[in-house]
Structures are given as structure tokens and as C-alpha cells.
Amino acid sequence: MMRAFKIILGGMILNAAVNMGVWADEFYISPLLGDHFYDSKTAPDLQYPAKGVNNGRQFTLGLGYRFTPNWGVEGDIGRSTPNLPSPYLDRFLHYHHADFNLMYRFNADGHLQPFVLAGAGRARYQADLGPNFQKDYGQAGAGLMWAYNDRFAVRTEGRYMEAGGHWKDWVALVGMEFRFGQGAFHEDQEAADTSADTAAPATAEPVAAEPAATPVAEPAPVPVVADDDHDGVPNDQDKCPNTPAGVQVDAQGCPLDSDHDGVPDYLDKCPNTKPGAAVDAQGCYVMVNQDQSIRLDINFETNKAVIHGDASAQLHKLIDFMHQYPDVNVVIEGYTDNVGNAQANQLLSQRRADVVRNVLVSAGVDASRLKAVGYGESRPVASNATEQGRSENRRVVATVHAQSSYIKMKSDSNP
């Protein structure tokens, strides 16, 4: 299907080039609103195990340019936020796209203007509690405009989008088009300018007498310029004498330093370091190591293993941490208060730890990195004699440690 998109787009571009006339520039802005019908098989690529993706409302903003009455180009950006049904908590897909299309309008001078378009773009997908990724896609569409006047039109259209595999979406949009510029043909003056030209009568040019030969002066002797290191810069201008043979130098005779890190290119083993970064004698970044940690601490209602929505922010941070440091593992610990049977509390604490583990797995964290353990009513952090204390003891906790490194900047103080 992507090959078909390329063939359609190429044919439209060729036709536009053949039929281009003399046309005054016209630009337009087109806000559109509609529905995005997502492919039901999208969910596996989001590392989301069930039920697919619900359809979502989509907003698109287009900026276009017409270079003939019929032909134009258009760039679009847009977003949509459909719902992702979850067995644990509500999740949403945050979809953003940008694309570029070639458009052909039929009946360009009439009030009703059917049109077709084809193009390509890139979409970014971010699921709540899940990783993000991007897809390149091709698209084709058709629609109808009703031009109220030369500056305003109502627009409706449908588009089919495909990114290969099972990514096959449909979009239905309706909106407006606001036009700017002259948008009219002008007379071609080339023929008139050509007809106004007249041939001037030929006139005989007088023949000038040849000048007398001038004696050639002997060239002055060329002085010998000293350049001891043979870098092409004379000694009296060389600010970096004795550069090694074959090393490229600047106008002052100093070795080139393309990334301006203070280490010349011929010694720089890490070229193109970013400005302001501290480097070692070989021109490579000076790295600073530091410890990173994160703690999860969420509470539950009595005799329940259901995560509340107010725990979403903590879960987001833990999921991001696990994706950022893929080599670390975590033990998820579940606890209860002392209300009820100790054996039942042991099972309840395990269910609480398991439900947190399942949320992390559904967000793309490898299950082999996660261990869920229930400790029952043991290890209380507060007194079970009060409701406040029992509430604090009904919990799931997890602490993760990792080590990260960052590039030291010249402006940083010494650690």
C-alpha cells in the first residue's frame, strides 16, 4: 500500500508541474475537527495486552499554499486522545501527527470544489503508563469544499492512513478554510516585451590604429619567506610554531580545533563535542557518576487490592525510572493492617503487590525484573490501635536504586 501512495503522489506532482501557469500566490489556514478511527490491532505495539483502542476526537490545523487554481500543497499538525480500556485503571493514548500533502481541486472557480490529496507524515504515540514510539505513514483522501467567497470556504473530508502491517486508520474531518493573497491569473508580458524589441541598423565601426609595443620590464626578485615548520604560515605570522608535519592549521599557524574544545583535531579522539562541555586531554567528555533512587508508597482501602487514581503519579514516575534504567530490578512489597485473620491478610498483601506488578508489566516493564512479595500484617510502620495507623499499614512499597552519569560542563564547580 505504501508503494501505491508513492505512485499516486508522484503522478500528482508530475501533473502539477506540467499544468503550472502564471498564478498569484494564495495561502490558507484550515482548522478541522472530526473523529479518528484507530485500527483495532494498534494495542500490541503500545505493549497493551487487551481490548484495542477506542476511537477518538481529532483536531487538525492545516497551512496550505496554492501555486495554480487547481494545485496546492498543505502541511498539517494534529492531535487525538482516545481511551485505552484497562483491567486495572483508566488509560489514554496521546496521539500527535504532522504530515505534508499535495492537493488537487476540481472546479476551482465554482462554489462546490471536490478535491483529492495524497501525502506522508509521522505520528507519535504515547500511552499512559507505557512507552512512546513513532511511525511514518502514507495517506490519501478526498473531500468537498463549499466556497462562500474568495476568502472563506467550508470543508469536509475523509482520509485513509497506513503505516505498514496492521496500522490502517481512517479519519473523518470537517472545518473551515480561510484564504489570503491575490489568488488570480496575471497576463504574461513576455510576448509584449518581445514584440517591442526592434533591430537597430548596423553601423560601421572605425578601425583604431594599433598601439606601439611597450617594452616588458624585468620581474623583481621574489623574496624567500621563512617557514620552519612548513605549515604554509610564515614564521613572522605563525603563533603556533613547530606544528607536526601534515597537520592542518588556520591562518595563524595553529592546529585546527573544529569543536573548539581546546584539543586540536589531530589529537582529538572525540570530535564534535558539544559547546561548554569539559573534556580530557584526548578531547573526550569528562563524565560524573551519581546515585539515583525512587520510592513507591501507595495505600489501599480495608480488605481491598484496588489502586486509586491518586496513585497514578507515583506509578508514572516508577515506570519512567524502570524504562530509563533497564538493568535494575525491583521487589514490590505488600502489607496489611492487623484487622482480620492473619492468613487471610497474608493472601491480601500478596494480591496488593501483584496488582502493582501487573500495572508495571502492562506498561512495558519486563516481568523478569519485577518480584512481588506479600508480608501480611508483619512489619507495621504505624500503630494498629488507630484508624490513621491502620491506614498507613495497608500499603505497597518499593524502593529502586540506580547509578547514572552526566557530562560535566566547564561551568560546573568541582565535585
VMD Tcl script that draws the C-alpha trace (Angstrom):
set ca {
  {0.00 0.00 0.00}
  {2.88 2.39 0.76}
  {4.10 1.83 -2.82}
  {0.66 2.87 -4.09}
  {0.87 6.08 -2.05}
  {4.24 6.88 -3.66}
  {2.89 6.24 -7.19}
  {-0.18 8.45 -6.58}
  {1.89 11.27 -5.06}
  {4.48 11.12 -7.86}
  {1.79 11.30 -10.54}
  {0.16 14.29 -8.88}
  {3.48 16.15 -8.66}
  {4.23 15.47 -12.37}
  {0.76 16.65 -13.42}
  {1.15 19.82 -11.33}
  {4.49 20.63 -12.97}
  {3.07 20.17 -16.48}
  {-0.01 22.35 -15.85}
  {1.61 25.19 -13.84}
  {0.57 28.61 -15.18}
  {1.04 32.21 -14.10}
  {-0.81 32.37 -10.77}
  {-0.61 34.89 -7.94}
  {0.26 33.37 -4.55}
  {-2.60 32.22 -2.32}
  {-2.14 30.91 1.21}
  {-4.79 29.48 3.51}
  {-5.32 28.24 7.07}
  {-7.69 25.32 7.69}
  {-8.79 24.29 11.23}
  {-10.54 20.88 11.17}
  {-12.32 18.73 13.78}
  {-13.50 15.15 13.49}
  {-13.07 11.53 14.54}
  {-10.04 9.22 14.25}
  {-10.98 5.56 13.75}
  {-7.98 3.61 15.04}
  {-7.01 0.17 13.81}
  {-8.18 -2.41 16.37}
  {-4.75 -4.08 16.27}
  {-2.87 -0.98 17.38}
  {-2.72 -2.05 21.05}
  {0.08 -4.72 20.77}
  {2.56 -2.09 19.51}
  {1.70 0.00 22.59}
  {2.63 -3.03 24.77}
  {-1.02 -3.05 25.83}
  {-2.45 -6.59 26.11}
  {-6.24 -6.24 25.71}
  {-9.31 -4.78 24.02}
  {-7.70 -2.50 21.41}
  {-8.03 1.29 21.10}
  {-11.28 3.28 21.25}
  {-11.99 5.83 18.53}
  {-11.11 9.42 19.50}
  {-11.93 13.02 18.62}
  {-9.16 14.60 16.48}
  {-8.20 18.24 15.92}
  {-6.09 19.16 12.88}
  {-4.67 22.53 11.77}
  {-3.53 22.90 8.17}
  {-1.43 25.57 6.43}
  {-1.63 25.49 2.64}
  {-0.27 27.20 -0.48}
  {-1.92 27.16 -3.95}
  {0.51 27.64 -6.80}
  {-2.19 27.18 -9.51}
  {-6.01 27.35 -9.29}
  {-6.15 23.55 -9.05}
  {-2.86 22.53 -7.45}
  {-1.56 23.22 -3.96}
  {0.47 21.83 -1.09}
  {-0.60 21.58 2.53}
  {1.12 20.84 5.85}
  {-0.95 19.57 8.79}
  {-0.44 19.07 12.51}
  {-2.97 17.50 14.86}
  {-3.71 15.50 17.98}
  {-6.16 12.97 19.41}
  {-6.59 11.37 22.85}
  {-8.63 8.13 22.66}
  {-9.34 5.88 25.65}
  {-7.47 2.60 26.25}
  {-9.68 0.22 28.32}
  {-7.62 -1.27 31.17}
  {-8.37 -4.06 33.70}
  {-6.55 -2.02 36.35}
  {-7.15 1.71 35.75}
  {-8.19 4.15 33.04}
  {-5.54 4.82 30.42}
  {-5.36 7.15 27.42}
  {-3.42 7.21 24.13}
  {-1.89 10.61 23.33}
  {-1.55 10.76 19.52}
  {0.20 13.61 17.66}
  {0.88 13.83 13.92}
  {2.48 16.05 11.30}
  {2.15 15.45 7.55}
  {2.65 17.06 4.14}
  {0.20 16.61 1.25}
  {-0.24 17.52 -2.41}
  {-3.84 18.57 -3.19}
  {-5.81 18.84 -6.45}
  {-9.09 20.81 -6.60}
  {-11.74 20.15 -9.24}
  {-13.98 23.01 -10.42}
  {-11.58 25.50 -8.79}
  {-13.66 28.53 -9.91}
  {-17.01 27.19 -8.69}
  {-18.74 27.23 -5.33}
  {-18.59 23.43 -4.94}
  {-14.99 22.22 -5.19}
  {-14.33 18.47 -4.85}
  {-10.70 17.67 -4.08}
  {-8.25 14.81 -3.59}
  {-4.99 14.73 -1.65}
  {-2.07 12.40 -1.02}
  {1.00 12.66 1.14}
  {3.05 11.30 4.01}
  {3.78 12.13 7.61}
  {4.95 10.97 11.02}
  {2.83 10.10 14.09}
  {3.89 9.91 17.73}
  {2.07 7.60 20.16}
  {2.29 7.86 23.97}
  {0.15 5.59 26.15}
  {-0.44 6.36 29.82}
  {1.87 4.14 31.89}
  {3.55 2.93 28.71}
  {6.44 3.70 26.34}
  {6.21 6.09 23.41}
  {7.19 5.48 19.81}
  {6.82 7.00 16.31}
  {5.51 5.73 12.97}
  {5.94 7.06 9.42}
  {2.76 6.75 7.36}
  {1.33 7.45 3.93}
  {-2.17 8.77 3.39}
  {-4.72 9.54 0.69}
  {-8.03 11.33 0.98}
  {-10.92 13.07 -0.74}
  {-13.37 15.75 0.25}
  {-15.65 18.61 -0.76}
  {-15.44 22.37 -0.23}
  {-18.21 24.94 -0.45}
  {-16.62 28.31 -1.22}
  {-18.75 31.09 0.25}
  {-16.48 33.70 -1.39}
  {-12.83 34.12 -2.44}
  {-11.69 34.23 1.22}
  {-13.80 31.66 3.06}
  {-14.92 28.06 2.48}
  {-16.47 25.20 4.45}
  {-14.52 21.96 4.12}
  {-15.26 18.26 4.82}
  {-13.07 15.28 4.02}
  {-12.05 11.69 4.77}
  {-8.54 10.26 4.90}
  {-7.07 6.75 4.89}
  {-3.71 6.31 6.66}
  {-1.37 3.32 6.53}
  {1.99 2.74 8.19}
  {2.57 -0.81 7.05}
  {1.49 -4.02 8.78}
  {-1.78 -3.58 10.67}
  {-1.61 0.22 11.08}
  {-4.58 1.16 8.90}
  {-6.61 4.08 10.27}
  {-9.47 6.26 8.95}
  {-10.09 9.93 9.77}
  {-13.25 11.99 9.09}
  {-12.90 15.78 9.41}
  {-14.98 18.93 8.92}
  {-13.91 22.55 9.28}
  {-13.20 25.83 7.51}
  {-10.66 27.34 5.14}
  {-9.50 30.99 5.41}
  {-7.65 32.25 2.31}
  {-5.05 35.02 1.95}
  {-3.21 36.50 -1.06}
  {-4.25 37.53 -4.57}
  {-5.18 34.13 -5.96}
  {-5.63 35.25 -9.60}
  {-4.02 34.85 -13.01}
  {-1.89 37.71 -14.48}
  {-1.17 38.41 -18.15}
  {2.15 37.17 -19.33}
  {4.18 40.17 -20.50}
  {6.88 38.13 -22.18}
  {5.27 38.26 -25.68}
  {4.63 42.01 -25.41}
  {8.18 42.65 -24.29}
  {9.47 40.52 -27.16}
  {7.35 42.32 -29.81}
  {8.54 45.72 -28.58}
  {12.12 44.85 -29.41}
  {13.30 46.31 -32.77}
  {16.50 45.67 -34.62}
  {18.91 48.62 -34.66}
  {20.55 49.42 -38.01}
  {24.10 48.19 -38.37}
  {26.77 50.87 -38.31}
  {30.39 50.59 -39.35}
  {32.87 50.87 -36.50}
  {36.05 52.90 -37.13}
  {39.25 50.86 -37.13}
  {41.62 52.03 -34.41}
  {45.33 52.13 -35.01}
  {47.37 49.52 -33.15}
  {49.32 50.98 -30.21}
  {53.05 50.87 -30.23}
  {54.65 47.95 -28.42}
  {55.56 48.64 -24.78}
  {58.84 47.25 -23.52}
  {58.41 44.48 -20.89}
  {60.05 45.21 -17.56}
  {62.12 42.52 -15.86}
  {60.28 41.00 -12.84}
  {61.62 41.91 -9.44}
  {63.24 39.07 -7.49}
  {60.83 37.21 -5.16}
  {61.97 37.33 -1.53}
  {62.35 33.99 0.26}
  {59.84 33.67 3.16}
  {60.95 31.56 6.11}
  {58.51 28.83 7.26}
  {60.42 26.50 9.56}
  {57.55 24.06 10.28}
  {56.37 24.03 6.63}
  {52.72 24.63 7.56}
  {52.22 27.38 4.97}
  {52.28 30.24 7.51}
  {55.47 32.41 7.59}
  {57.45 32.45 10.82}
  {56.67 36.11 11.50}
  {52.90 35.33 11.41}
  {52.98 31.85 12.98}
  {51.56 31.88 16.52}
  {51.97 28.12 16.89}
  {55.49 27.27 15.60}
  {56.76 23.72 15.22}
  {53.41 22.11 14.40}
  {53.84 18.44 13.39}
  {54.20 17.70 9.69}
  {50.93 17.24 7.80}
  {48.73 18.87 10.46}
  {46.13 21.30 9.09}
  {46.46 24.81 10.53}
  {44.49 28.05 10.48}
  {45.64 31.46 9.22}
  {47.68 31.96 12.39}
  {49.53 28.67 12.02}
  {47.71 26.89 14.85}
  {46.25 23.36 14.50}
  {42.54 23.29 13.67}
  {40.11 22.70 16.53}
  {36.73 22.21 14.83}
  {34.67 21.69 18.00}
  {36.53 24.41 19.97}
  {37.12 22.18 22.98}
  {40.78 23.17 23.38}
  {42.12 19.89 21.92}
  {43.38 20.18 18.30}
  {41.73 17.94 15.71}
  {44.81 15.78 15.16}
  {44.81 14.82 18.87}
  {41.00 14.81 19.36}
  {39.65 11.26 19.70}
  {36.11 12.51 20.37}
  {35.32 15.16 17.71}
  {32.19 17.29 17.72}
  {31.76 17.52 21.50}
  {29.05 19.98 22.48}
  {29.99 23.58 23.40}
  {30.84 24.23 27.04}
  {31.49 20.58 27.93}
  {34.57 19.68 29.96}
  {36.93 17.31 28.09}
  {40.09 15.37 28.92}
  {43.45 15.51 27.15}
  {42.07 13.34 24.31}
  {39.08 15.64 23.72}
  {36.53 13.25 25.26}
  {33.78 14.15 27.73}
  {34.51 14.15 31.45}
  {31.68 12.09 32.98}
  {30.29 12.49 36.50}
  {28.61 9.50 38.18}
  {25.77 9.89 40.66}
  {23.31 7.63 42.51}
  {19.61 7.76 41.61}
  {16.72 6.29 43.63}
  {12.93 6.30 43.65}
  {10.38 5.06 46.20}
  {6.81 3.88 45.63}
  {4.42 4.09 48.62}
  {0.69 3.72 47.91}
  {-2.17 2.85 50.30}
  {-5.29 0.71 49.98}
  {-8.76 0.56 51.47}
  {-9.60 -2.10 54.07}
  {-9.73 -5.63 52.64}
  {-9.23 -4.35 49.03}
  {-6.49 -4.64 46.40}
  {-7.64 -1.86 44.03}
  {-5.33 1.02 43.06}
  {-6.80 4.51 43.50}
  {-6.39 7.16 40.82}
  {-4.30 9.34 43.14}
  {-1.54 6.73 42.89}
  {-1.16 7.34 39.13}
  {1.56 9.98 39.50}
  {3.75 7.66 41.63}
  {3.25 4.79 39.17}
  {4.19 7.04 36.23}
  {7.45 8.02 37.94}
  {8.35 4.41 38.76}
  {7.57 3.24 35.21}
  {9.69 6.04 33.71}
  {12.53 5.14 36.11}
  {12.39 1.45 35.10}
  {12.47 2.38 31.39}
  {15.35 4.83 31.95}
  {17.44 2.25 33.81}
  {16.70 -1.09 32.10}
  {19.31 -3.03 34.12}
  {17.73 -2.54 37.56}
  {15.24 -4.90 39.24}
  {12.69 -4.17 41.96}
  {10.95 -6.03 44.79}
  {7.34 -4.89 45.31}
  {6.26 -5.42 48.94}
  {2.60 -5.67 50.01}
  {1.30 -5.21 53.59}
  {-1.99 -5.11 55.57}
  {-3.17 -3.89 58.96}
  {-3.97 -6.38 61.77}
  {-7.74 -6.44 61.17}
  {-8.96 -9.96 60.41}
  {-7.31 -13.36 60.10}
  {-3.50 -13.40 59.74}
  {-3.60 -16.00 56.95}
  {-6.20 -14.00 55.01}
  {-4.11 -10.86 55.48}
  {-1.09 -12.70 54.05}
  {-3.04 -13.51 50.86}
  {-4.45 -9.96 50.67}
  {-0.97 -8.42 50.89}
  {0.20 -10.69 48.04}
  {-2.74 -9.59 45.85}
  {-1.87 -5.94 46.50}
  {1.75 -6.49 45.47}
  {0.63 -8.46 42.39}
  {-1.75 -5.76 41.12}
  {1.05 -3.16 41.19}
  {3.35 -5.62 39.39}
  {0.68 -6.20 36.71}
  {0.37 -2.46 36.05}
  {4.15 -2.21 35.53}
  {4.14 -5.21 33.17}
  {1.25 -3.75 31.13}
  {3.31 -0.55 30.78}
  {6.18 -2.41 29.12}
  {8.43 -3.31 32.07}
  {9.86 -6.83 31.65}
  {8.23 -9.20 34.14}
  {11.59 -10.83 34.89}
  {12.71 -7.56 36.52}
  {9.76 -7.48 38.95}
  {9.19 -9.55 42.10}
  {6.01 -9.18 44.18}
  {6.05 -10.36 47.83}
  {3.24 -10.18 50.41}
  {4.26 -9.78 54.08}
  {0.77 -9.74 55.59}
  {0.33 -7.75 58.78}
  {4.01 -8.02 59.74}
  {6.36 -5.02 59.68}
  {3.81 -2.27 60.51}
  {5.02 1.31 60.09}
  {2.41 2.75 62.47}
  {0.26 1.63 65.41}
  {-2.72 -0.54 64.50}
  {-4.58 0.89 67.52}
  {-5.83 3.88 65.50}
  {-7.59 4.20 62.13}
  {-4.81 6.52 60.89}
  {-2.17 3.96 61.81}
  {-4.07 1.09 60.18}
  {-4.48 3.19 57.00}
  {-0.71 3.72 56.83}
  {-0.09 -0.04 57.26}
  {-2.37 -1.01 54.32}
  {0.30 -0.30 51.73}
  {2.53 -1.41 48.85}
  {6.08 -0.08 48.83}
  {9.07 -0.42 46.51}
  {12.47 1.27 46.51}
  {14.75 1.21 43.44}
  {18.37 2.36 43.24}
  {20.42 3.03 40.07}
  {23.57 4.82 39.06}
  {23.59 7.42 36.29}
  {26.22 9.60 34.72}
  {26.17 13.00 33.07}
  {28.58 15.17 31.09}
  {30.47 17.66 33.23}
  {30.33 21.24 31.95}
  {33.17 23.74 32.25}
  {30.88 25.98 34.29}
  {30.25 23.24 36.89}
  {32.00 23.56 40.23}
  {34.37 20.76 41.14}
  {32.55 17.91 42.94}
}
mol new
graphics top color blue
foreach p $ca { graphics top sphere $p radius 0.5 }
foreach p [lrange $ca 0 end-1] q [lrange $ca 1 end] { graphics top cylinder $p $q radius 0.2 }
display resetview
